[in-house]
Amino acid sequence: QDGASNGLTAPNGPSQQRVIRQALANAGLTPSDVDAVEAHGTGTALGDPIEAGALVAAYGGERAEPLWLGSVKSNFGHTQAAAGIAGIIKMVLAVRHGVLPATLHVDAPSSQVEWSGVELLSRSRDWPAVDRPRRAGVSSFGISGTNAHVIIEQVPGVQVEPTPAAGPVPWVLSASSAAALREQAARLAAFVRDEDSIADIGWSLSASRSLLEHRAVVVADSVEGFRARLADVVEGRVVQGRTAFVFSGQGSQRIGMGRELAERFP
């Protein structure tokens, strides 16, 4: 719970300080061991000064490098019950890439807060150079109270590289008219870069777009190959009336699904 306050939606600063200090104690860390915090960020004249004041009290003071403060809500709005996990996703990616994203729509820090050792991320900046793993805190506060403060730490010495696609990959195109389908193929061919993951693009095209009346599926194993196949769509050099089945999973799983489908529908 959020401690005593003047109403259900009013946050309680001392409770927020306590949960942050408890997280630091559980992790065996001091405030200066954390580089940045993803704030809950109510975006209100009441909530923001209370949260910022609690962060200054828990993390601020004498620090070699300020605690950098941001909120994902400035990037795409309030995600309600998903706000906490959205902040975790943002900071995991920030730790991985070594970049602290800017908090948007900030004209000036609140005059109601005595800022000491904490600074707003009014612009994107590289992660501070430290001789230890990068660390970030994420606060999940809301109408139900001071829920949690999580501290994320970089895994040292691990480089995560994208897994290249094995074999050909399908790209699914869909549009409301034949002309729009050709235009989409042309835009996609102009957009894709040589270093892009064809598997990621294929997944996004099939999983995040509506399936409209006019469709085409192009299959290749490289960006260069896809540009050629997309040019076929633009020029109308496509095979009409065919059906494509797309299988996910490991190679043996895809083969098994294909065989099962062939036996069921000879």
Backbone torsions as a table, in degrees:
resi	resn	phi	psi	omega
1	GLN	NA	167.9	-168.7
2	ASP	-96.1	6.5	-177.5
3	GLY	79.3	170.1	-177.7
4	ALA	-67.8	135.3	175.2
5	SER	-152.1	-176.2	-174.8
6	ASN	-88.4	8.2	178.8
7	GLY	175.8	168.7	-175.0
8	LEU	-60.8	-37.3	-175.4
9	THR	-95.1	-0.4	-179.6
10	ALA	-87.5	122.5	-179.0
11	PRO	-73.9	162.9	-179.5
12	ASN	-118.5	112.9	-175.1
13	GLY	-61.3	-48.2	178.9
14	PRO	-58.5	-36.0	177.8
15	SER	-65.9	-38.6	177.9
16	GLN	-65.6	-40.5	176.3
17	GLN	-60.8	-42.2	-177.1
18	ARG	-64.3	-42.6	-177.1
19	VAL	-69.7	-33.4	176.6
20	ILE	-67.2	-45.8	-179.8
21	ARG	-65.3	-33.8	177.2
22	GLN	-66.7	-40.7	178.0
23	ALA	-62.9	-42.7	178.0
24	LEU	-62.7	-42.4	-179.8
25	ALA	-65.5	-42.4	179.1
26	ASN	-62.4	-34.0	-179.4
27	ALA	-84.7	-8.3	-177.6
28	GLY	68.9	36.4	-175.6
29	LEU	-120.2	161.0	170.6
30	THR	-103.9	163.0	-180.0
31	PRO	-55.4	-36.4	-177.9
32	SER	-73.2	-7.4	176.9
33	ASP	-80.6	-6.2	-178.5
34	VAL	-112.1	132.6	-172.9
35	ASP	-93.1	-30.9	-173.3
36	ALA	-151.3	159.2	176.0
37	VAL	-134.3	133.4	171.1
38	GLU	-91.8	106.7	-174.6
39	ALA	-78.5	156.5	170.9
40	HIS	-61.0	-46.6	173.1
41	GLY	65.3	77.4	-179.9
42	THR	-66.1	-27.6	-175.8
43	GLY	74.5	19.4	-179.6
44	THR	-117.1	158.6	-179.9
45	ALA	-68.1	-22.2	178.0
46	LEU	-87.6	-50.9	-170.6
47	GLY	-72.4	-42.3	-174.7
48	ASP	-63.4	-46.3	178.0
49	PRO	-62.7	-34.6	179.1
50	ILE	-66.3	-45.5	-179.5
51	GLU	-67.7	-44.5	179.7
52	ALA	-61.6	-40.1	178.6
53	GLY	-63.7	-38.3	177.4
54	ALA	-66.3	-38.7	178.4
55	LEU	-67.2	-40.2	177.3
56	VAL	-62.7	-41.3	-179.0
57	ALA	-67.4	-36.9	-175.4
58	ALA	-87.1	-35.7	-173.1
59	TYR	-113.9	-19.2	-170.5
60	GLY	-80.8	-153.1	-178.1
61	GLY	87.9	-145.5	-176.8
62	GLU	-78.0	109.3	179.0
63	ARG	-136.0	145.3	175.1
64	ALA	-68.3	-34.4	179.9
65	GLU	-131.9	136.6	-179.2
66	PRO	-64.1	155.4	170.0
67	LEU	-77.8	123.7	-177.7
68	TRP	-90.2	131.7	-169.4
69	LEU	-120.2	129.8	177.3
70	GLY	-146.1	178.1	177.8
71	SER	-152.8	129.4	-177.7
72	VAL	-66.6	-20.9	-179.4
73	LYS	-61.5	-26.9	178.8
74	SER	-69.9	-19.3	-176.6
75	ASN	-88.1	-40.0	179.3
76	PHE	-145.3	22.8	173.0
77	GLY	90.5	-180.0	-176.7
78	HIS	-81.3	125.9	-179.2
79	THR	-99.5	15.2	176.0
80	GLN	56.1	-121.1	-175.0
81	ALA	-65.7	-18.1	-179.4
82	ALA	-92.5	5.7	-174.9
83	ALA	-61.8	-41.1	-178.9
84	GLY	-64.3	-47.7	-178.3
85	ILE	-69.7	-30.1	175.4
86	ALA	-63.4	-39.4	177.0
87	GLY	-65.2	-38.5	177.8
88	ILE	-64.0	-46.2	179.3
89	ILE	-58.6	-44.8	-179.6
90	LYS	-59.8	-46.5	-175.1
91	MET	-75.3	-31.0	173.1
92	VAL	-60.0	-44.4	178.5
93	LEU	-67.6	-37.6	178.8
94	ALA	-64.1	-43.2	176.9
95	VAL	-61.9	-43.7	-177.0
96	ARG	-63.5	-42.8	-175.1
97	HIS	-92.3	-7.8	178.7
98	GLY	69.6	32.0	-178.9
99	VAL	-132.9	134.7	174.8
100	LEU	-100.1	109.8	-175.9
101	PRO	-66.7	150.6	178.8
102	ALA	-71.4	147.8	168.7
103	THR	-92.2	123.4	-172.6
104	LEU	-85.1	164.5	173.1
105	HIS	61.1	34.1	177.3
106	VAL	-110.3	114.7	178.3
107	ASP	-84.8	-43.9	-178.4
108	ALA	-160.8	151.2	175.5
109	PRO	-60.4	151.4	-179.1
110	SER	-62.1	135.0	177.1
111	SER	-77.3	-7.0	-179.2
112	GLN	-87.1	-0.6	-177.2
113	VAL	-116.7	136.1	173.0
114	GLU	-85.7	88.9	-174.9
115	TRP	-69.6	121.4	179.1
116	SER	-148.2	107.1	179.4
117	GLY	82.3	1.7	179.2
118	VAL	-128.9	131.9	179.8
119	GLU	-132.3	143.8	177.7
120	LEU	-75.2	144.5	175.6
121	LEU	-83.4	76.6	-179.6
122	SER	-73.6	-12.2	174.1
123	ARG	-147.4	157.7	177.4
124	SER	-68.6	142.1	179.7
125	ARG	-148.0	156.7	175.9
126	ASP	-66.2	151.3	177.5
127	TRP	-62.3	138.0	179.8
128	PRO	-56.7	142.2	178.7
129	ALA	-73.8	118.7	-178.7
130	VAL	-133.0	153.0	179.5
131	ASP	-96.8	35.8	179.9
132	ARG	-152.2	173.5	176.8
133	PRO	-61.4	147.2	173.8
134	ARG	-68.1	143.4	179.2
135	ARG	-138.7	145.8	178.3
136	ALA	-142.7	144.9	173.8
137	GLY	-100.3	149.5	177.1
138	VAL	-131.9	123.7	-180.0
139	SER	-100.1	135.6	174.3
140	SER	-120.6	94.2	179.2
141	PHE	-120.0	151.1	179.6
142	GLY	-171.2	-161.0	-175.1
143	ILE	-62.8	-24.5	179.6
144	SER	-88.3	0.1	173.8
145	GLY	119.8	-166.0	177.9
146	THR	-82.1	91.3	-168.4
147	ASN	-76.7	-53.8	-173.0
148	ALA	-162.7	154.3	168.1
149	HIS	-131.9	118.2	-175.2
150	VAL	-109.6	139.0	176.2
151	ILE	-111.8	123.5	-178.0
152	ILE	-103.6	135.3	-179.8
153	GLU	-123.5	138.5	176.7
154	GLN	-65.0	140.1	173.0
155	VAL	-83.6	114.2	-175.0
156	PRO	-73.0	145.6	172.1
157	GLY	74.4	13.2	-179.8
158	VAL	-113.6	121.2	176.7
159	GLN	-106.9	117.7	-179.3
160	VAL	-96.2	116.2	179.1
161	GLU	-109.5	144.0	178.0
162	PRO	-62.4	140.0	179.8
163	THR	-81.7	121.2	179.9
164	PRO	-67.0	149.8	178.4
165	ALA	-69.3	139.4	178.2
166	ALA	-99.1	111.6	178.5
167	GLY	84.8	-178.1	-178.4
168	PRO	-62.9	150.4	-179.6
169	VAL	-127.2	139.7	176.6
170	PRO	-90.3	140.1	168.9
171	TRP	-113.1	124.3	-176.6
172	VAL	-100.7	122.1	177.3
173	LEU	-109.1	144.3	-178.2
174	SER	-149.7	137.7	-178.8
175	ALA	-153.4	168.9	-177.4
176	SER	-84.4	-11.8	178.4
177	SER	-150.5	163.5	179.3
178	ALA	-63.5	-38.7	179.4
179	ALA	-64.9	-41.7	179.2
180	ALA	-65.9	-33.5	178.2
181	LEU	-65.1	-43.7	178.2
182	ARG	-65.0	-39.9	179.8
183	GLU	-64.6	-40.1	178.4
184	GLN	-62.9	-41.2	178.5
185	ALA	-62.6	-40.3	-180.0
186	ALA	-66.2	-42.2	179.5
187	ARG	-65.3	-40.7	-179.6
188	LEU	-65.6	-40.3	178.8
189	ALA	-63.4	-36.5	179.3
190	ALA	-75.8	-26.7	-175.6
191	PHE	-81.6	-40.2	-170.7
192	VAL	-67.3	140.7	180.0
193	ARG	-110.7	158.6	-176.1
194	ASP	-60.2	-31.7	-176.3
195	GLU	-88.2	-1.9	-178.7
196	ASP	-69.3	152.3	176.6
197	SER	-84.0	115.9	-179.6
198	ILE	-68.0	-27.8	178.2
199	ALA	-69.2	-42.0	179.3
200	ASP	-63.8	-42.7	179.3
201	ILE	-64.6	-42.6	178.8
202	GLY	-60.7	-41.8	178.7
203	TRP	-63.4	-44.9	-178.5
204	SER	-63.6	-41.0	-179.5
205	LEU	-64.4	-35.2	-176.6
206	SER	-88.0	-29.2	-172.0
207	ALA	-100.6	-20.8	-171.3
208	SER	-118.7	7.1	-178.8
209	ARG	-122.3	150.6	178.7
210	SER	-69.2	150.0	177.6
211	LEU	-96.8	103.9	-176.4
212	LEU	-98.0	-178.1	-168.9
213	GLU	-66.9	-42.7	-176.9
214	HIS	-96.2	125.0	-171.9
215	ARG	-137.2	157.1	172.6
216	ALA	-151.4	145.9	175.4
217	VAL	-122.2	123.5	176.7
218	VAL	-113.8	139.7	-175.0
219	VAL	-125.6	130.9	177.2
220	ALA	-159.1	173.7	179.2
221	ASP	-121.1	15.6	178.1
222	SER	-158.4	161.5	177.1
223	VAL	-61.5	-41.6	178.5
224	GLU	-59.8	-41.5	178.4
225	GLY	-64.0	-39.1	179.6
226	PHE	-67.7	-37.1	177.2
227	ARG	-59.7	-40.8	179.2
228	ALA	-65.7	-43.4	-179.3
229	ARG	-68.1	-37.8	177.5
230	LEU	-65.4	-35.8	175.7
231	ALA	-62.1	-34.5	176.0
232	ASP	-62.0	-40.3	178.9
233	VAL	-66.1	-43.1	-179.7
234	VAL	-60.6	-39.9	-177.2
235	GLU	-88.2	-0.2	179.0
236	GLY	80.0	14.6	-179.9
237	ARG	-91.3	68.8	-178.8
238	VAL	-127.0	154.8	177.4
239	VAL	-87.2	122.1	-177.3
240	GLN	-91.8	151.6	169.8
241	GLY	80.1	11.8	177.3
242	ARG	-97.7	155.3	176.5
243	THR	-115.7	135.3	-180.0
244	ALA	-112.0	134.3	173.8
245	PHE	-108.4	125.8	-178.2
246	VAL	-110.0	123.2	-178.7
247	PHE	-110.8	140.1	175.4
248	SER	-107.6	167.1	178.6
249	GLY	110.0	-174.6	179.1
250	GLN	-71.8	167.1	-175.3
251	GLY	-56.3	-46.8	-179.3
252	SER	-65.0	-34.3	177.7
253	GLN	-66.3	-41.8	179.7
254	ARG	-64.4	-41.3	178.9
255	ILE	-62.6	-42.9	179.9
256	GLY	-62.8	-42.3	178.7
257	MET	-65.5	-39.1	178.1
258	GLY	-62.8	-43.3	179.2
259	ARG	-64.4	-43.1	-179.9
260	GLU	-61.9	-42.5	178.6
261	LEU	-64.7	-40.7	179.5
262	ALA	-65.0	-36.3	179.0
263	GLU	-72.5	-34.8	-178.4
264	ARG	-75.0	-34.5	-178.9
265	PHE	-125.5	76.7	-177.3
266	PRO	-67.7	NA	NA
